[in-house]
Amino acid sequence: MTILQSDALRDFEELLSAKLEKVSGINNSCKQFMIHIIVLYMYLRGRYNFMNMERYGSYSEKSYRNHFSEKFDFMSFNKIVVEEH
């Protein structure tokens, strides 16, 4: 990863963090997981399943399953992103 890519990735993570701060009802661990999962989706090739997420991500398969079983308000997150951009 070049310096330019790492700066762009850091800026993207900061942008995601700022948008997730505005979503009500999520705790810090959920916010960190959502940032991780969105960035991981950009890097994954092939099928998006928990085994591949474990292979390329930083959580175990069970952790991905547990986080995905929790509810997340994507509607308000998408609304915040669209309204500000």
C-alpha positions in Angstrom: 0.0 0.0 0.0 1.5 3.4 -1.0 1.4 6.5 1.2 -1.3 8.0 -1.0 -3.5 5.0 -0.6 -3.0 4.9 3.2 -3.9 8.6 3.4 -7.0 8.1 1.3 -8.0 5.1 3.4 -7.5 7.0 6.6 -9.5 9.9 5.2 -12.3 7.5 4.2 -12.3 5.9 7.7 -12.5 9.4 9.3 -15.4 10.3 7.0 -17.2 7.1 7.9 -16.6 7.7 11.6 -18.1 11.2 11.4 -21.2 9.9 9.7 -21.6 7.0 12.1 -21.3 9.4 15.1 -24.6 11.0 13.9 -26.5 7.7 13.8 -28.3 7.4 17.1 -28.3 4.2 19.1 -24.9 2.7 18.2 -22.1 2.1 20.6 -18.4 2.4 19.9 -17.8 -1.3 19.1 -20.6 -1.2 16.6 -19.2 1.9 15.0 -15.7 0.4 14.7 -17.1 -2.8 13.3 -19.1 -0.9 10.6 -16.0 1.0 9.6 -14.1 -2.3 9.4 -16.8 -4.1 7.4 -17.2 -1.3 4.9 -13.5 -1.1 4.2 -13.3 -4.9 4.1 -16.0 -5.0 1.4 -13.8 -2.8 -0.8 -11.0 -5.3 -0.5 -12.8 -8.6 -0.7 -12.9 -10.5 -4.0 -15.3 -13.2 -4.8 -18.0 -14.3 -2.4 -18.9 -12.2 0.7 -19.2 -14.8 3.4 -18.0 -15.1 7.0 -15.2 -17.4 6.1 -13.7 -15.0 3.6 -14.2 -12.1 6.0 -12.3 -14.1 8.7 -9.5 -14.8 6.2 -9.0 -11.2 5.1 -10.4 -9.3 8.1 -9.3 -9.0 11.7 -12.2 -10.7 13.4 -13.1 -14.4 13.8 -16.0 -16.0 11.9 -18.1 -16.1 15.0 -17.5 -12.4 15.7 -18.8 -11.5 12.2 -21.8 -13.7 12.7 -22.6 -12.1 16.1 -22.2 -8.6 14.7 -24.3 -9.3 11.7 -27.1 -10.7 13.9 -27.4 -7.3 15.6 -29.7 -4.6 14.1 -28.2 -1.6 12.5 -30.2 1.4 11.2 -29.0 1.5 7.6 -31.9 3.8 6.6 -30.8 6.6 8.9 -27.1 6.1 8.0 -27.8 6.3 4.3 -30.0 9.4 4.9 -27.2 11.1 6.7 -24.7 10.3 4.0 -27.0 11.4 1.1 -28.2 14.6 2.8 -24.7 15.9 3.5 -23.2 15.0 0.0 
